[in-house]
């Protein structure tokens, strides 16, 4: 199965399907084949005859550091375009993998459980919590989305999904200002359902035990129908939000805003490094 799903661990335990990001040395960033493998696993579980829960989680101390910087760095992008339209189409092509991932989660029939085993940054923090049906978290699972600091926008519909989960003003504070929120703050804001003081295998064990306990007392089809009834009225709005966010992100790259911010950040880091060396 590892050959079929590179960069993730995929297993089924009874009525629970588990998709685990497996690039711990890169803090489970979205490089390699991680995203295509997650999409493939979601497709398989969507059609599985007996699973009720689909769990998204991570290997190691981080859930996900988001986009692989090496893969999205503005310096790696083509530099010669005949016009702005050509430039935008190029960037839209680079982001279409994320659109399909979000569609796969929005349309997923099973109860989607996000099990945040640790911190998440950028896309790792923004793409999943607002779309998941239930969020289980380790007490170490803080979130941060420094989109504005990098000249980006809230990615893949997160402006809407976070507002739906935690309210507009809290979402604005989190996404506009790039504030780092602790697990307790996110629990209090309604973004997390449960927070457990556990990490690693202990946390993963708690997730499985919790879900198995729900299956003992609740009918699986009824839980899936609950999800369908709740999500049906907001499904189209969420997909439109994803399309709008991808469009806005591509425009930011057309304007070279991320490149300018990256250059500023590099200069800041170099200045700090020089100052330390002079002490």
Backbone as CSV, one residue per row, in Angstrom:
resi,resn,N_x,N_y,N_z,CA_x,CA_y,CA_z,C_x,C_y,C_z
1,UNK,0.820,-1.206,0.000,0.000,0.000,0.000,0.857,1.260,0.000
2,UNK,2.078,1.171,0.559,2.968,2.335,0.591,3.316,2.793,-0.821
3,UNK,3.499,1.821,-1.749,3.818,2.180,-3.128,2.641,2.884,-3.799
4,UNK,1.411,2.522,-3.405,0.226,3.098,-4.005,-0.067,4.489,-3.444
5,UNK,0.359,4.732,-2.206,0.090,6.007,-1.536,1.382,6.578,-0.946
6,UNK,2.310,7.036,-1.781,3.562,7.580,-1.243,3.328,8.834,-0.407
7,UNK,4.143,8.989,0.617,4.151,10.153,1.512,2.966,10.218,2.472
8,UNK,2.139,9.154,2.513,1.133,9.048,3.560,1.116,7.604,4.073
9,UNK,0.536,7.418,5.254,0.206,6.088,5.747,-1.304,5.948,5.673
10,UNK,-1.767,4.867,5.086,-3.201,4.679,4.870,-3.599,3.311,5.414
11,UNK,-4.521,3.304,6.353,-4.980,2.041,6.904,-6.452,2.136,7.286
12,UNK,-7.087,0.980,7.409,-8.481,0.896,7.824,-8.558,0.026,9.066
13,UNK,-9.115,0.572,10.132,-9.311,-0.150,11.385,-10.807,-0.276,11.627
14,UNK,-11.369,-1.414,11.262,-12.803,-1.592,11.417,-13.562,-0.614,10.549
15,UNK,-14.299,0.299,11.172,-15.081,1.287,10.437,-14.401,2.654,10.392
16,UNK,-13.098,2.652,10.656,-12.334,3.898,10.697,-11.229,3.850,9.644
17,UNK,-11.266,4.771,8.692,-10.185,4.914,7.723,-9.241,6.005,8.194
18,UNK,-7.942,5.734,8.172,-6.959,6.684,8.692,-5.975,7.081,7.601
19,UNK,-5.896,8.384,7.337,-4.934,8.948,6.393,-3.947,9.779,7.202
20,UNK,-2.686,9.355,7.197,-1.677,10.031,8.024,-0.588,10.624,7.136
21,UNK,-0.431,11.959,7.184,0.677,12.597,6.471,1.982,11.990,6.970
22,UNK,2.871,11.639,6.040,4.077,10.918,6.449,5.335,11.522,5.823
23,UNK,5.540,12.815,6.088,6.797,13.480,5.731,7.324,14.202,6.978
24,UNK,7.543,13.467,8.059,7.882,14.124,9.332,9.164,14.938,9.289
25,UNK,10.139,14.520,8.473,11.391,15.276,8.389,11.184,16.646,7.755
26,UNK,10.093,16.807,6.992,9.738,18.090,6.399,8.523,18.703,7.097
27,UNK,8.262,18.253,8.321,7.114,18.711,9.106,5.803,18.532,8.338
28,UNK,5.749,17.452,7.554,4.559,17.097,6.774,4.102,18.222,5.842
29,UNK,5.065,18.940,5.270,4.729,19.960,4.280,4.207,19.280,3.016
30,UNK,3.552,20.065,2.164,2.829,19.508,1.020,3.720,19.250,-0.185
31,UNK,4.865,18.667,0.007,5.747,18.330,-1.098,5.588,16.884,-1.506
32,UNK,6.464,16.452,-2.398,6.440,15.065,-2.837,5.093,14.688,-3.428
33,UNK,4.585,13.523,-3.019,3.294,13.032,-3.512,2.220,13.094,-2.448
34,UNK,2.442,13.881,-1.413,1.518,13.878,-0.285,0.088,14.225,-0.700
35,UNK,-0.110,15.343,-1.397,-1.467,15.762,-1.742,-2.140,14.784,-2.711
36,UNK,-1.489,14.357,-3.807,-2.140,13.364,-4.670,-2.499,12.077,-3.927
37,UNK,-1.654,11.665,-2.993,-1.949,10.443,-2.241,-3.143,10.631,-1.315
38,UNK,-3.236,11.802,-0.690,-4.389,12.084,0.171,-5.673,12.082,-0.654
39,UNK,-5.638,12.707,-1.826,-6.820,12.728,-2.688,-7.221,11.307,-3.081
40,UNK,-6.235,10.486,-3.425,-6.521,9.099,-3.809,-7.136,8.326,-2.653
41,UNK,-6.608,8.508,-1.447,-7.133,7.805,-0.272,-8.551,8.278,0.062
42,UNK,-8.807,9.581,-0.076,-10.155,10.096,0.166,-11.151,9.496,-0.826
43,UNK,-10.734,9.366,-2.077,-11.608,8.747,-3.089,-11.926,7.313,-2.710
44,UNK,-10.911,6.566,-2.293,-11.117,5.157,-1.937,-12.044,5.025,-0.722
45,UNK,-11.834,5.861,0.286,-12.664,5.777,1.484,-14.084,6.264,1.218
46,UNK,-14.228,7.204,0.300,-15.563,7.701,-0.042,-16.458,6.573,-0.540
47,UNK,-15.839,5.599,-1.222,-16.595,4.488,-1.802,-16.468,3.200,-0.995
48,UNK,-15.807,3.264,0.154,-15.632,2.054,0.958,-16.980,1.621,1.531
49,UNK,-17.290,0.325,1.480,-18.632,-0.128,1.865,-18.935,-0.088,3.365
50,UNK,-17.910,-0.064,4.216,-18.215,-0.211,5.641,-17.642,0.860,6.566
51,UNK,-16.759,1.740,6.070,-16.201,2.754,6.964,-17.216,3.872,7.209
52,UNK,-17.138,4.455,8.403,-17.991,5.571,8.803,-17.161,6.839,8.979
53,UNK,-16.017,6.700,9.633,-15.143,7.834,9.909,-13.926,7.817,8.983
54,UNK,-13.544,8.995,8.494,-12.269,9.182,7.804,-11.445,10.150,8.633
55,UNK,-10.264,9.710,9.059,-9.399,10.509,9.924,-8.225,11.054,9.127
56,UNK,-7.993,12.365,9.232,-6.787,12.998,8.698,-5.895,13.376,9.869
57,UNK,-4.649,12.908,9.853,-3.727,13.209,10.942,-2.303,13.236,10.389
58,UNK,-1.321,13.389,11.272,0.061,13.485,10.820,1.006,12.627,11.635
59,UNK,2.115,12.287,11.026,3.188,11.535,11.684,4.192,12.523,12.257
60,UNK,4.678,12.271,13.462,5.691,13.140,14.049,5.083,14.226,14.919
61,UNK,5.865,15.269,15.179,5.425,16.294,16.131,4.567,17.379,15.510
62,UNK,4.555,17.519,14.163,3.749,18.522,13.471,2.613,17.848,12.717
63,UNK,1.466,18.519,12.653,0.440,18.053,11.723,0.879,18.394,10.313
64,UNK,1.144,19.686,10.057,1.647,20.081,8.738,2.155,21.514,8.770
65,UNK,3.308,21.717,8.137,3.864,23.066,7.984,3.349,23.750,6.730
66,UNK,2.382,23.126,6.055,1.776,23.753,4.879,2.576,23.534,3.611
67,UNK,2.506,24.514,2.726,3.144,24.382,1.424,4.653,24.192,1.570
68,UNK,5.199,23.352,0.721,6.638,23.151,0.667,7.260,24.394,0.038
69,UNK,8.015,25.146,0.824,8.575,26.418,0.350,9.403,26.225,-0.917
70,UNK,10.101,25.118,-0.997,10.926,24.864,-2.174,10.070,24.720,-3.430
71,UNK,8.831,24.243,-3.230,7.955,24.005,-4.375,7.221,25.255,-4.836
72,UNK,7.031,26.234,-3.917,6.232,27.399,-4.287,7.022,28.696,-4.321
73,UNK,8.302,28.638,-4.038,9.086,29.871,-4.000,8.943,30.653,-5.291
74,UNK,8.674,31.963,-5.200,8.530,32.773,-6.421,9.758,32.709,-7.321
75,UNK,10.915,32.475,-6.750,12.129,32.405,-7.559,12.140,31.195,-8.490
76,UNK,11.333,30.170,-8.163,11.291,28.969,-8.976,10.280,29.066,-10.111
77,UNK,9.462,30.110,-10.099,8.416,30.248,-11.110,8.993,30.783,-12.417
78,UNK,8.296,30.552,-13.540,8.743,31.131,-14.811,8.830,32.647,-14.692
79,UNK,9.791,33.241,-15.351,9.999,34.690,-15.239,9.625,35.441,-16.505
80,UNK,9.357,34.721,-17.572,9.066,35.372,-18.845,7.628,35.077,-19.280
81,UNK,6.807,36.106,-19.302,5.425,35.998,-19.759,5.148,37.120,-20.758
82,UNK,4.339,36.810,-21.743,4.023,37.827,-22.739,3.007,38.846,-22.213
83,UNK,2.206,38.438,-21.251,1.221,39.351,-20.695,0.747,38.825,-19.342
84,UNK,-0.061,39.645,-18.668,-0.528,39.283,-17.330,-1.447,38.066,-17.346
85,UNK,-2.230,37.920,-18.409,-3.136,36.771,-18.501,-2.355,35.465,-18.547
86,UNK,-1.292,35.432,-19.337,-0.454,34.240,-19.430,0.169,33.918,-18.073
87,UNK,0.591,34.962,-17.380,1.193,34.784,-16.056,0.173,34.199,-15.079
88,UNK,-1.053,34.732,-15.095,-2.075,34.241,-14.179,-2.426,32.792,-14.478
89,UNK,-2.566,32.446,-15.759,-2.887,31.061,-16.120,-1.813,30.105,-15.628
90,UNK,-0.571,30.543,-15.669,0.521,29.714,-15.185,0.356,29.399,-13.697
91,UNK,0.023,30.433,-12.918,-0.141,30.228,-11.483,-1.408,29.447,-11.167
92,UNK,-2.482,29.687,-11.895,-3.693,28.901,-11.679,-3.425,27.414,-11.887
93,UNK,-2.608,27.103,-12.879,-2.233,25.713,-13.119,-1.462,25.106,-11.967
94,UNK,-0.679,25.927,-11.293,0.121,25.433,-10.167,-0.733,25.148,-8.936
95,UNK,-1.905,25.794,-8.848,-2.733,25.673,-7.650,-3.891,24.699,-7.803
96,UNK,-4.057,24.075,-8.983,-5.259,23.266,-9.183,-5.283,22.009,-8.323
97,UNK,-4.126,21.520,-7.884,-4.093,20.342,-7.012,-4.826,20.620,-5.705
98,UNK,-4.693,21.856,-5.204,-5.339,22.212,-3.944,-6.853,22.304,-4.112
99,UNK,-7.296,22.785,-5.272,-8.736,22.861,-5.536,-9.364,21.477,-5.473
100,UNK,-8.710,20.482,-6.061,-9.253,19.122,-6.049,-9.212,18.527,-4.649
101,UNK,-8.187,18.835,-3.862,-8.138,18.350,-2.481,-9.320,18.885,-1.685
102,UNK,-9.568,20.192,-1.779,-10.678,20.780,-1.029,-12.011,20.239,-1.510
103,UNK,-12.176,20.070,-2.824,-13.433,19.492,-3.330,-13.624,18.084,-2.791
104,UNK,-12.531,17.320,-2.732,-12.614,15.946,-2.225,-13.063,15.908,-0.770
105,UNK,-12.628,16.881,0.014,-13.037,16.927,1.420,-14.457,17.455,1.567
106,UNK,-14.801,18.492,0.814,-16.145,19.066,0.896,-17.201,18.039,0.498
107,UNK,-16.919,17.242,-0.534,-17.883,16.262,-1.045,-17.750,14.884,-0.396
108,UNK,-16.847,14.743,0.573,-16.620,13.425,1.185,-17.870,12.961,1.930
109,UNK,-18.296,11.736,1.684,-19.536,11.216,2.276,-19.368,10.781,3.728
110,UNK,-18.170,10.334,4.068,-17.960,9.835,5.425,-17.759,11.006,6.392
111,UNK,-17.880,10.729,7.684,-17.675,11.766,8.690,-16.179,12.063,8.753
112,UNK,-15.801,13.293,8.401,-14.394,13.660,8.268,-13.865,14.171,9.610
113,UNK,-12.917,13.429,10.160,-12.330,13.748,11.459,-10.926,14.300,11.238
114,UNK,-10.674,15.508,11.720,-9.329,16.061,11.697,-8.705,15.812,13.060
115,UNK,-7.627,15.046,13.091,-6.932,14.722,14.342,-5.590,15.440,14.331
116,UNK,-5.565,16.621,14.917,-4.362,17.454,14.903,-3.389,16.960,15.966
117,UNK,-2.402,16.206,15.521,-1.415,15.627,16.423,-0.384,16.634,16.900
118,UNK,-0.346,17.815,16.261,0.627,18.839,16.619,0.323,20.122,15.885
119,UNK,1.258,21.069,15.898,1.024,22.384,15.291,0.793,22.297,13.783
120,UNK,0.171,23.358,13.257,-0.038,23.482,11.818,0.133,24.939,11.427
121,UNK,0.756,25.150,10.271,1.071,26.499,9.805,0.602,26.656,8.362
122,UNK,0.193,27.880,7.991,-0.170,28.176,6.609,-1.289,27.279,6.113
123,UNK,-1.077,26.647,4.960,-2.081,25.747,4.413,-2.408,24.594,5.339
124,UNK,-1.427,24.147,6.108,-1.675,23.078,7.069,-2.689,23.478,8.120
125,UNK,-2.706,24.775,8.448,-3.653,25.290,9.439,-4.969,25.722,8.814
126,UNK,-4.923,26.190,7.560,-6.093,26.821,6.956,-6.994,25.877,6.185
127,UNK,-6.440,24.851,5.551,-7.227,24.069,4.611,-8.188,23.091,5.268
128,UNK,-7.869,22.622,6.479,-8.566,21.459,7.031,-9.560,21.723,8.162
129,UNK,-9.235,22.553,9.164,-10.122,22.655,10.332,-11.539,23.117,10.003
130,UNK,-11.688,24.085,9.093,-13.019,24.594,8.784,-13.864,23.650,7.957
131,UNK,-13.228,22.702,7.256,-13.946,21.754,6.410,-14.274,20.468,7.163
132,UNK,-13.448,20.099,8.133,-13.663,18.865,8.888,-14.993,18.913,9.639
133,UNK,-15.586,17.740,9.855,-16.843,17.658,10.599,-16.599,17.687,12.110
134,UNK,-15.516,17.079,12.540,-15.125,17.042,13.952,-13.621,17.280,14.017
135,UNK,-13.170,18.117,14.964,-11.736,18.377,15.127,-11.292,17.920,16.514
136,UNK,-10.387,16.945,16.522,-9.767,16.440,17.747,-8.324,16.927,17.752
137,UNK,-7.827,17.401,18.888,-6.503,18.030,18.881,-5.685,17.684,20.103
138,UNK,-4.379,17.574,19.882,-3.423,17.521,20.983,-3.303,18.918,21.579
139,UNK,-2.952,18.987,22.840,-2.767,20.290,23.488,-1.597,21.058,22.881
140,UNK,-0.764,20.390,22.080,0.363,21.041,21.401,-0.040,21.640,20.049
141,UNK,-1.304,21.458,19.642,-1.721,21.780,18.274,-2.155,23.236,18.136
142,UNK,-1.170,24.141,18.124,-1.478,25.534,17.814,-1.571,25.715,16.299
143,UNK,-2.233,26.791,15.869,-2.386,27.101,14.453,-1.897,28.511,14.177
144,UNK,-1.330,28.714,12.978,-0.931,30.056,12.547,-0.962,30.132,11.031
145,UNK,-1.521,31.231,10.516,-1.623,31.455,9.066,-1.013,32.811,8.709
146,UNK,0.291,32.870,8.443,0.947,34.158,8.164,0.785,34.603,6.711
147,UNK,-0.427,34.529,6.186,-0.654,34.849,4.781,-0.361,36.313,4.473
148,UNK,-0.880,37.213,5.296,-0.689,38.642,5.034,0.781,39.023,5.078
149,UNK,1.535,38.417,5.985,2.957,38.728,6.111,3.731,38.345,4.862
150,UNK,3.199,37.393,4.084,3.877,36.922,2.884,3.226,37.449,1.603
151,UNK,2.295,38.387,1.739,1.647,38.937,0.557,0.671,37.973,-0.092
152,UNK,0.166,37.007,0.673,-0.756,36.003,0.150,-2.180,36.326,0.598
153,UNK,-3.110,35.383,0.436,-4.493,35.541,0.884,-4.886,34.276,1.640
154,UNK,-5.947,34.321,2.459,-6.440,33.092,3.091,-6.764,32.053,2.026
155,UNK,-6.128,30.915,2.120,-6.138,29.957,1.022,-7.363,29.041,1.034
156,UNK,-7.780,28.680,-0.166,-8.728,27.588,-0.406,-10.012,27.669,0.401
157,UNK,-10.600,28.863,0.421,-11.903,29.020,1.056,-11.867,29.164,2.555
158,UNK,-10.671,29.294,3.144,-10.579,29.351,4.599,-11.205,30.615,5.176
159,UNK,-11.276,31.702,4.393,-11.934,32.919,4.883,-13.387,32.624,5.242
160,UNK,-14.049,31.796,4.440,-15.438,31.422,4.717,-15.529,30.320,5.766
161,UNK,-14.754,29.251,5.605,-14.899,28.102,6.502,-14.519,28.449,7.939
162,UNK,-13.516,29.325,8.127,-13.167,29.739,9.483,-14.257,30.622,10.078
163,UNK,-14.823,31.523,9.266,-15.909,32.374,9.758,-17.112,31.531,10.166
164,UNK,-17.391,30.472,9.404,-18.503,29.582,9.744,-18.257,28.862,11.062
165,UNK,-16.998,28.574,11.363,-16.662,27.782,12.545,-16.444,28.619,13.803
166,UNK,-15.822,29.802,13.665,-15.435,30.565,14.844,-15.968,31.991,14.861
167,UNK,-16.746,32.377,13.845,-17.286,33.725,13.785,-16.414,34.646,12.965
168,UNK,-17.028,35.657,12.382,-16.329,36.535,11.442,-15.191,37.301,12.111
169,UNK,-15.433,37.892,13.273,-14.413,38.738,13.888,-13.197,37.935,14.340
170,UNK,-13.436,36.771,14.922,-12.300,35.921,15.305,-11.527,35.463,14.071
171,UNK,-12.270,35.103,13.015,-11.612,34.659,11.783,-10.781,35.789,11.175
172,UNK,-11.309,37.010,11.186,-10.555,38.146,10.668,-9.262,38.353,11.441
173,UNK,-9.348,38.285,12.758,-8.176,38.464,13.617,-7.121,37.403,13.323
174,UNK,-7.575,36.172,13.193,-6.667,35.046,12.965,-6.033,35.102,11.579
175,UNK,-6.846,35.346,10.549,-6.356,35.254,9.177,-5.719,36.543,8.681
176,UNK,-6.240,37.710,9.079,-5.648,38.968,8.631,-4.321,39.256,9.320
177,UNK,-4.293,39.053,10.642,-3.131,39.461,11.423,-2.129,38.331,11.640
178,UNK,-2.469,37.116,11.215,-1.541,35.999,11.334,-1.252,35.591,12.763
179,UNK,-2.231,35.806,13.653,-2.005,35.472,15.068,-1.856,33.972,15.272
180,UNK,-0.974,33.609,16.174,-0.784,32.213,16.558,-1.759,31.905,17.686
181,UNK,-2.656,30.935,17.462,-3.668,30.585,18.448,-3.353,29.232,19.071
182,UNK,-3.421,29.165,20.390,-3.162,27.927,21.109,-4.349,26.979,20.986
183,UNK,-4.129,25.729,21.349,-5.208,24.744,21.305,-6.358,25.161,22.212
184,UNK,-6.045,25.720,23.367,-7.099,26.150,24.287,-7.908,27.299,23.702
185,UNK,-7.240,28.263,23.071,-7.947,29.376,22.437,-8.874,28.863,21.333
186,UNK,-8.420,27.889,20.564,-9.216,27.351,19.473,-10.382,26.519,19.991
187,UNK,-10.176,25.849,21.116,-11.274,25.128,21.764,-12.337,26.126,22.236
188,UNK,-11.891,27.198,22.884,-12.813,28.219,23.388,-13.554,28.921,22.251
189,UNK,-12.891,29.044,21.085,-13.496,29.727,19.932,-14.451,28.835,19.151
190,UNK,-14.489,27.546,19.473,-15.376,26.632,18.788,-14.782,25.958,17.567
191,UNK,-13.490,26.174,17.310,-12.847,25.537,16.163,-12.506,24.075,16.462
192,UNK,-12.112,23.778,17.705,-11.807,22.411,18.127,-12.985,21.859,18.926
193,UNK,-13.246,20.552,18.760,-14.267,19.895,19.570,-13.710,19.379,20.896
194,UNK,-12.526,18.753,20.823,-11.905,18.190,22.017,-10.398,18.416,21.944
195,UNK,-9.791,18.691,23.092,-8.341,18.817,23.200,-7.857,17.861,24.282
196,UNK,-6.860,17.050,23.940,-6.311,16.080,24.885,-4.839,16.363,25.139
197,UNK,-4.443,16.228,26.370,-3.045,16.444,26.764,-2.247,15.186,26.459
198,UNK,-2.040,14.966,25.169,-1.342,13.756,24.718,-0.691,14.051,23.373
199,UNK,0.395,13.327,23.080,1.097,13.473,21.808,1.457,12.094,21.267
200,UNK,1.957,12.059,20.040,2.475,10.830,19.454,1.466,9.695,19.448
201,UNK,1.939,8.509,19.744,1.096,7.322,19.708,-0.018,7.377,20.742
202,UNK,0.246,8.038,21.872,-0.804,8.167,22.887,-1.987,8.957,22.324
203,UNK,-1.690,10.051,21.629,-2.760,10.843,21.024,-3.501,10.038,19.962
204,UNK,-2.749,9.358,19.087,-3.387,8.585,18.021,-4.273,7.487,18.614
205,UNK,-3.821,6.881,19.708,-4.620,5.862,20.374,-5.915,6.430,20.942
206,UNK,-5.840,7.630,21.495,-7.032,8.284,22.036,-8.042,8.575,20.938
207,UNK,-7.543,8.979,19.768,-8.436,9.276,18.643,-9.223,8.029,18.247
208,UNK,-8.521,6.926,18.051,-9.183,5.682,17.642,-10.151,5.205,18.713
209,UNK,-9.724,5.240,19.982,-10.586,4.785,21.075,-11.852,5.641,21.169
210,UNK,-11.702,6.956,21.003,-12.847,7.865,21.055,-13.850,7.540,19.941
211,UNK,-13.344,7.338,18.732,-14.235,7.064,17.604,-14.883,5.686,17.728
212,UNK,-14.139,4.717,18.210,-14.718,3.386,18.422,-15.839,3.445,19.452
213,UNK,-15.673,4.285,20.465,-16.704,4.433,21.485,-17.968,5.060,20.885
214,UNK,-17.793,6.023,19.954,-18.963,6.626,19.308,-19.714,5.602,18.463
215,UNK,-18.969,4.699,17.846,-19.592,3.682,17.005,-20.377,2.661,17.822
216,UNK,-19.992,2.477,19.081,-20.724,1.545,19.944,-22.121,2.068,20.279
217,UNK,-22.228,3.381,20.440,-23.496,3.945,20.889,-24.302,4.648,19.827
218,UNK,-23.745,4.797,18.624,-24.429,5.559,17.586,-24.433,4.800,16.261
219,UNK,-25.509,4.927,15.528,-25.628,4.277,14.233,-24.807,5.042,13.192
220,UNK,-23.949,4.338,12.487,-23.047,4.974,11.530,-23.775,5.690,10.409
221,UNK,-24.794,5.052,9.838,-25.556,5.671,8.740,-26.240,6.953,9.215
222,UNK,-26.726,6.940,10.445,-27.375,8.138,10.978,-26.386,9.293,11.103
223,UNK,-25.154,8.990,11.534,-24.141,10.046,11.646,-23.790,10.603,10.270
224,UNK,-23.683,9.712,9.281,-23.381,10.170,7.927,-24.522,11.004,7.350
225,UNK,-25.764,10.631,7.674,-26.909,11.408,7.212,-26.950,12.778,7.880
226,UNK,-26.562,12.825,9.167,-26.471,14.103,9.868,-25.508,15.033,9.142
227,UNK,-24.366,14.486,8.763,-23.377,15.270,8.016,-23.959,15.757,6.692
228,UNK,-24.611,14.862,5.962,-25.161,15.223,4.648,-26.190,16.344,4.769
229,UNK,-27.077,16.233,5.751,-28.130,17.223,5.913,-27.568,18.586,6.303
230,UNK,-26.542,18.586,7.127,-25.955,19.852,7.560,-25.147,20.508,6.449
231,UNK,-24.403,19.705,5.688,-23.483,20.256,4.693,-24.131,20.592,3.358
232,UNK,-25.256,19.960,3.042,-25.879,20.173,1.732,-26.152,21.650,1.435
233,UNK,-26.709,22.435,2.371,-27.028,23.835,2.051,-25.804,24.730,1.873
234,UNK,-24.646,24.304,2.410,-23.459,25.170,2.340,-22.403,24.638,1.376
235,UNK,-22.668,23.505,0.738,-21.682,22.876,-0.135,-21.245,23.789,-1.268
236,UNK,-22.189,24.359,-1.995,-21.842,25.199,-3.147,-21.094,26.449,-2.711
237,UNK,-21.509,27.056,-1.603,-20.829,28.261,-1.116,-19.376,27.963,-0.774
238,UNK,-19.124,26.796,-0.206,-17.752,26.437,0.139,-16.903,26.234,-1.106
239,UNK,-17.463,25.594,-2.129,-16.703,25.391,-3.363,-16.441,26.717,-4.077
240,UNK,-17.437,27.582,-4.087,-17.235,28.903,-4.693,-16.148,29.659,-3.943
241,UNK,-16.130,29.533,-2.609,-15.101,30.203,-1.807,-13.714,29.692,-2.162
242,UNK,-13.596,28.395,-2.452,-12.311,27.825,-2.860,-11.866,28.427,-4.193
243,UNK,-12.779,28.464,-5.166,-12.462,29.023,-6.489,-12.060,30.487,-6.371
244,UNK,-12.811,31.244,-5.569,-12.496,32.666,-5.391,-11.135,32.867,-4.740
245,UNK,-10.806,32.018,-3.777,-9.529,32.141,-3.082,-8.363,31.807,-4.006
246,UNK,-8.517,30.780,-4.832,-7.462,30.423,-5.791,-7.263,31.557,-6.787
247,UNK,-8.355,32.150,-7.235,-8.268,33.277,-8.165,-7.530,34.456,-7.513
248,UNK,-7.882,34.768,-6.260,-7.239,35.885,-5.564,-5.764,35.614,-5.328
249,UNK,-5.431,34.363,-5.017,-4.031,34.005,-4.790,-3.222,34.163,-6.072
250,UNK,-3.789,33.706,-7.194,-3.093,33.848,-8.476,-2.857,35.319,-8.802
251,UNK,-3.825,36.179,-8.518,-3.666,37.613,-8.767,-2.539,38.207,-7.919
252,UNK,-2.391,37.741,-6.696,-1.310,38.215,-5.844,0.054,37.885,-6.466
253,UNK,0.149,36.707,-7.092,1.396,36.331,-7.745,1.602,37.106,-9.042
254,UNK,0.511,37.414,-9.741,0.623,38.251,-10.932,1.203,39.612,-10.561
255,UNK,0.798,40.128,-9.407,1.275,41.428,-8.928,2.667,41.352,-8.294
256,UNK,3.223,40.140,-8.181,4.538,39.915,-7.577,4.591,40.267,-6.090
257,UNK,3.432,40.358,-5.445,3.409,40.693,-4.016,4.136,39.657,-3.162
258,UNK,3.923,38.353,-3.361,4.659,37.378,-2.548,6.169,37.464,-2.749
259,UNK,6.598,37.690,-3.999,8.038,37.782,-4.274,8.658,38.939,-3.505
260,UNK,7.966,40.085,-3.504,8.476,41.243,-2.778,8.540,40.975,-1.281
261,UNK,7.501,40.317,-0.742,7.486,40.026,0.691,8.562,39.012,1.058
262,UNK,8.755,37.991,0.200,9.812,37.008,0.439,11.171,37.707,0.471
263,UNK,11.397,38.610,-0.473,12.671,39.335,-0.530,12.877,40.165,0.735
264,UNK,11.807,40.803,1.224,11.901,41.592,2.452,12.222,40.706,3.642
265,UNK,11.596,39.549,3.702,11.838,38.629,4.814,13.278,38.136,4.810
266,UNK,13.799,37.842,3.622,15.184,37.384,3.510,16.140,38.463,4.005
267,UNK,15.877,39.719,3.628,16.714,40.827,4.080,16.655,40.985,5.594
268,UNK,15.460,40.825,6.170,15.311,40.922,7.622,16.111,39.839,8.328
269,UNK,16.037,38.628,7.808,16.764,37.513,8.418,18.270,37.709,8.309
270,UNK,18.715,38.199,7.152,20.148,38.438,6.952,20.645,39.537,7.893
271,UNK,19.826,40.586,8.097,20.202,41.670,8.998,20.308,41.174,10.442
272,UNK,19.345,40.345,10.849,19.374,39.796,12.210,20.601,38.888,12.400
273,UNK,20.899,38.115,11.377,22.053,37.210,11.429,23.361,38.025,11.553
274,UNK,23.449,39.107,10.794,24.635,39.958,10.833,24.775,40.625,12.184
275,UNK,23.645,41.081,12.746,23.670,41.739,14.059,24.153,40.769,15.144
276,UNK,23.695,39.519,15.062,24.126,38.528,16.054,25.612,38.236,15.935
277,UNK,26.108,38.202,14.698,27.522,37.884,14.486,28.450,38.998,14.982
278,UNK,27.895,40.232,15.091,28.694,41.368,15.549,28.703,41.518,17.067
279,UNK,27.912,40.721,17.753,27.873,40.816,19.217,29.107,40.222,19.850
